Amino acid sequence: MTDSAVDTADTQNKGEEQGGIFSAMNALNEWLCYWVPPGPQFLPQYLIVNFNKGTMMIYLFILMCVYDNFSLGAWIYLSLHGNYGIIWYLKDKTFPNPGFTRPSTFISGLLVPQVVLIPYYYIGFWMMSGTEDYQRNPSYERIFIAIQLYCIGVVLMVLTDAQQYLVLREKKGLITHCMNGWSRNMNYLGEMMLYSSFGVLCQRVEVWYIYAAVWLILFTIRMMGKDASLSKKEGWAAYKEKTWFIVPKLYNSLVASLVIYALFGGLIYFAVSQGGIEKAAKSLYK
């Protein structure tokens, strides 16, 4: 057997192995989201998800009143997390996620989403019930970082979902341009960024434990399941080559991506090592 034939066989075997893993994750996601017994499929998940996210501003403001917390930190947190609930509801009414409109069993439709959504209530509770000054009056730099994460995250999430909905409404198949042209899961990245803004403001390590569990388990299962579905479509090999799983492959170039990310990481390291953005900037000209 020639070297090229061996390479081809190895590539096929690796592809089949990877496809098997992704297919297994897709099957697990399908079962958890729609088929957990007992009962017929009748309950769409968007009812539970929309209620949770759409009423978040009301829930947070009630906590502010209960704990008499009308501090700067509380108002900013209310603005960001509450605003996300409004944006999510508007997004669902204009270009809904097909996965949330599918009917599911009672357990899948009602209880499975709550495993993810209920812990998010604790983040708002910790923020509004906190009595520490650093939590009630976060630094200007912390506010700046939180707002940047939130705004960029919302844009990535909404634009990606809008593109997928509008394009697939007209033509089924792979979407290989615009928001989906650099990353296969730009919407998940956006959601991780915007939720990170809440953790930046809350300043409790437990928040990141919640995120780690949700992102590493649920998000990974759903993203791998998505890859399994995309891999069956025409043009998958070329699309996979030009994109990365979640982090954008900038300009579809490995070199450009590594250089830009290295520079960005270096700037972050420099700012942290100097004690913050302001001190880092002043160290350069004073």
C-alpha positions as CSV (number, residue, x, y, z in Angstrom):
1,M,0.0,0.0,0.0
2,T,1.4,3.4,-0.9
3,D,1.9,6.3,1.6
4,S,-0.9,8.3,0.1
5,A,-3.3,5.3,0.4
6,V,-2.2,4.9,4.0
7,D,-2.8,8.6,4.7
8,T,-6.2,8.4,3.0
9,A,-7.2,5.3,5.1
10,D,-6.0,7.0,8.3
11,T,-8.0,10.1,7.5
12,Q,-11.1,8.1,6.8
13,N,-10.7,6.2,10.0
14,K,-10.3,9.4,12.0
15,G,-13.3,10.9,10.3
16,E,-15.4,7.9,11.1
17,E,-14.2,7.8,14.7
18,Q,-14.9,11.6,15.1
19,G,-18.3,11.2,13.4
20,G,-19.2,8.4,15.7
21,I,-18.5,10.6,18.8
22,F,-20.4,13.6,17.3
23,S,-23.3,11.3,16.3
24,A,-23.5,9.9,19.9
25,M,-23.6,13.5,21.3
26,N,-26.3,14.4,18.8
27,A,-28.4,11.3,19.9
28,L,-27.9,12.3,23.5
29,N,-28.9,15.9,22.9
30,E,-32.0,14.7,21.0
31,W,-33.1,12.4,23.8
32,L,-32.5,14.9,26.6
33,C,-34.3,17.8,24.8
34,Y,-37.3,15.9,23.3
35,W,-37.7,12.3,24.3
36,V,-37.2,11.8,28.1
37,P,-40.1,9.6,29.2
38,P,-42.9,9.4,30.1
39,G,-45.6,10.8,27.9
40,P,-46.1,12.1,24.3
41,Q,-44.3,15.1,22.8
42,F,-46.6,18.1,23.2
43,L,-44.6,20.8,25.1
44,P,-42.3,23.2,23.2
45,Q,-39.3,24.4,25.2
46,Y,-39.7,28.0,24.2
47,L,-42.5,28.5,26.7
48,I,-40.2,27.7,29.7
49,V,-37.2,29.5,28.3
50,N,-39.0,32.6,27.3
51,F,-40.7,32.9,30.7
52,N,-37.4,32.5,32.5
53,K,-35.5,35.1,30.4
54,G,-38.4,37.4,29.7
55,T,-39.2,37.9,33.4
56,M,-35.6,38.3,34.5
57,M,-35.8,42.1,34.9
58,I,-38.9,41.8,37.1
59,Y,-37.2,39.2,39.2
60,L,-34.1,41.2,39.6
61,F,-35.9,44.4,40.5
62,I,-37.9,42.6,43.1
63,L,-34.6,41.5,44.7
64,M,-33.3,45.0,44.6
65,C,-36.4,46.1,46.6
66,V,-36.3,43.2,49.0
67,Y,-32.6,43.8,49.8
68,D,-32.8,47.6,49.5
69,N,-30.0,47.5,47.0
70,F,-30.1,50.4,44.6
71,S,-26.4,50.7,44.2
72,L,-24.5,51.4,41.0
73,G,-23.6,47.7,40.7
74,A,-27.2,46.6,41.1
75,W,-28.5,49.0,38.5
76,I,-25.9,48.0,35.9
77,Y,-26.5,44.3,36.5
78,L,-30.2,44.9,36.2
79,S,-29.6,46.8,32.9
80,L,-27.5,44.0,31.4
81,H,-29.2,40.8,32.6
82,G,-32.7,42.3,32.3
83,N,-32.0,43.7,28.9
84,Y,-30.9,40.3,27.7
85,G,-34.2,38.9,28.6
86,I,-36.0,41.5,26.5
87,I,-33.7,40.9,23.6
88,W,-34.1,37.2,23.8
89,Y,-37.9,37.5,23.8
90,L,-37.9,39.8,20.8
91,K,-35.5,37.5,19.0
92,D,-37.7,34.5,19.6
93,K,-40.8,36.3,18.3
94,T,-39.0,37.5,15.1
95,F,-36.7,34.6,14.2
96,P,-37.3,31.7,16.6
97,N,-34.9,28.8,17.2
98,P,-36.4,25.7,15.6
99,G,-35.0,23.6,18.3
100,F,-37.2,25.4,20.9
101,T,-40.4,25.2,18.9
102,R,-40.3,21.4,18.5
103,P,-42.7,19.6,20.9
104,S,-41.1,17.5,23.6
105,T,-42.2,15.3,26.4
106,F,-43.2,16.8,29.8
107,I,-39.9,16.0,31.4
108,S,-37.8,17.3,28.5
109,G,-39.9,20.4,27.9
110,L,-40.3,21.5,31.6
111,L,-37.6,20.0,33.8
112,V,-34.6,19.6,31.5
113,P,-34.4,23.4,30.7
114,Q,-34.7,24.2,34.4
115,V,-31.5,22.3,35.1
116,V,-29.8,25.0,33.2
117,L,-32.0,28.0,33.9
118,I,-32.6,27.8,37.6
119,P,-28.9,28.2,38.5
120,Y,-28.9,31.5,36.6
121,Y,-31.4,32.8,39.1
122,Y,-28.8,32.4,41.8
123,I,-26.4,34.7,40.0
124,G,-28.9,37.6,40.2
125,F,-29.7,36.7,43.8
126,W,-26.0,36.8,44.8
127,M,-25.6,40.1,43.1
128,M,-28.6,41.8,44.6
129,S,-28.3,40.4,48.1
130,G,-24.5,41.1,48.3
131,T,-23.4,43.6,50.9
132,E,-19.8,44.0,50.0
133,D,-18.8,47.4,48.8
134,Y,-16.7,46.0,45.8
135,Q,-19.9,44.2,44.6
136,R,-22.3,47.2,45.1
137,N,-19.8,49.7,43.6
138,P,-17.7,47.9,41.0
139,S,-14.7,49.7,39.6
140,Y,-15.0,51.7,36.4
141,E,-12.8,49.2,34.6
142,R,-14.9,46.2,35.7
143,I,-18.0,48.0,34.4
144,F,-16.2,48.7,31.1
145,I,-15.2,45.1,30.7
146,A,-18.7,43.8,31.6
147,I,-20.4,46.1,29.1
148,Q,-17.9,45.2,26.3
149,L,-18.5,41.5,26.9
150,Y,-22.3,41.9,27.0
151,C,-22.6,44.1,23.9
152,I,-20.2,42.0,21.7
153,G,-21.8,38.8,23.0
154,V,-25.3,39.9,22.2
155,V,-24.3,41.0,18.7
156,L,-22.6,37.7,17.9
157,M,-25.6,35.7,19.3
158,V,-28.4,37.7,17.6
159,L,-26.7,38.1,14.2
160,T,-25.7,34.5,14.0
161,D,-29.2,33.3,14.9
162,A,-30.8,35.8,12.5
163,Q,-28.5,34.7,9.7
164,Q,-29.2,31.0,10.2
165,Y,-33.0,31.6,10.4
166,L,-33.2,33.8,7.3
167,V,-30.9,31.8,5.1
168,L,-32.3,28.4,6.0
169,R,-35.8,29.7,5.4
170,E,-34.9,30.3,1.8
171,K,-32.5,27.4,1.2
172,K,-31.4,24.4,3.2
173,G,-27.8,23.4,3.5
174,L,-24.5,24.6,5.0
175,I,-24.1,28.3,5.8
176,T,-20.5,29.1,5.1
177,H,-20.4,32.9,5.0
178,C,-20.8,36.0,7.3
179,M,-21.2,35.0,11.0
180,N,-20.9,31.3,10.2
181,G,-17.9,31.8,8.0
182,W,-15.3,31.9,10.8
183,S,-16.9,29.8,13.5
184,R,-19.4,27.0,13.5
185,N,-20.8,28.0,16.8
186,M,-20.6,31.8,16.9
187,N,-24.0,32.1,18.7
188,Y,-22.8,29.9,21.5
189,L,-19.6,32.0,21.8
190,G,-21.8,35.1,22.0
191,E,-24.0,33.6,24.7
192,M,-20.9,32.7,26.7
193,M,-19.5,36.2,26.4
194,L,-22.7,38.0,27.5
195,Y,-23.2,35.6,30.5
196,S,-19.5,36.2,31.4
197,S,-20.4,39.9,31.8
198,F,-22.8,38.9,34.6
199,G,-20.1,37.0,36.3
200,V,-17.7,39.9,36.0
201,L,-20.1,42.1,37.9
202,C,-21.2,39.5,40.5
203,Q,-17.7,38.7,41.5
204,R,-18.4,35.3,43.1
205,V,-16.5,32.2,42.2
206,E,-19.7,30.1,42.3
207,V,-20.9,31.8,39.2
208,W,-18.0,30.4,37.2
209,Y,-18.7,26.9,38.6
210,I,-22.2,27.2,37.1
211,Y,-20.9,28.4,33.8
212,A,-18.3,25.6,33.7
213,A,-21.0,23.0,34.2
214,V,-23.4,24.4,31.6
215,W,-20.8,25.2,29.0
216,L,-18.7,22.1,29.3
217,I,-21.6,19.7,29.5
218,L,-24.7,21.1,27.8
219,F,-23.2,23.4,25.3
220,T,-20.6,20.8,24.3
221,I,-23.2,18.2,23.8
222,R,-25.3,20.5,21.6
223,M,-22.4,21.8,19.6
224,M,-21.0,18.4,18.9
225,G,-24.5,17.3,17.9
226,K,-24.7,20.3,15.6
227,D,-21.4,19.2,14.0
228,A,-22.8,15.7,13.5
229,S,-25.8,17.2,11.6
230,L,-23.6,19.5,9.5
231,S,-21.2,16.7,8.6
232,K,-23.9,15.1,6.6
233,K,-24.3,18.1,4.3
234,E,-22.6,18.7,1.0
235,G,-19.4,20.8,1.4
236,W,-18.7,19.8,5.0
237,A,-15.0,19.0,4.5
238,A,-14.2,22.4,3.0
239,Y,-16.4,24.2,5.6
240,K,-14.7,22.4,8.5
241,E,-11.3,23.3,7.1
242,K,-12.1,27.0,7.0
243,T,-13.7,27.3,10.4
244,W,-13.0,26.4,14.0
245,F,-15.4,24.7,16.5
246,I,-16.2,27.8,18.5
247,V,-13.4,30.4,18.5
248,P,-13.4,32.3,15.2
249,K,-10.8,31.3,12.7
250,L,-10.0,34.9,11.8
251,Y,-9.9,35.5,8.0
252,N,-10.0,31.7,7.7
253,S,-6.3,31.7,8.4
254,L,-4.4,29.8,11.0
255,V,-1.5,32.1,11.0
256,A,-3.5,35.3,11.2
257,S,-5.7,33.9,14.0
258,L,-2.7,32.8,16.1
259,V,-0.9,36.2,15.7
260,I,-4.0,38.2,16.5
261,Y,-5.0,36.1,19.5
262,A,-1.4,36.1,20.8
263,L,-1.3,39.9,20.6
264,F,-4.6,40.2,22.3
265,G,-3.6,37.7,25.0
266,G,-0.4,39.7,25.5
267,L,-2.3,42.9,26.0
268,I,-4.5,41.3,28.6
269,Y,-1.5,39.8,30.4
270,F,0.2,43.2,30.4
271,A,-2.9,45.0,31.8
272,V,-3.4,42.3,34.6
273,S,0.3,42.4,35.5
274,Q,0.2,46.2,35.9
275,G,-2.9,46.1,38.1
276,G,-5.5,47.1,35.5
277,I,-6.1,48.9,32.3
278,E,-5.6,52.4,33.7
279,K,-2.3,51.6,35.4
280,A,-1.1,49.7,32.4
281,A,-1.8,52.7,30.1
282,K,-0.2,55.2,32.5
283,S,2.9,53.0,32.8
284,L,3.5,53.6,29.1
285,Y,3.6,57.4,29.2
286,K,4.5,58.4,32.8
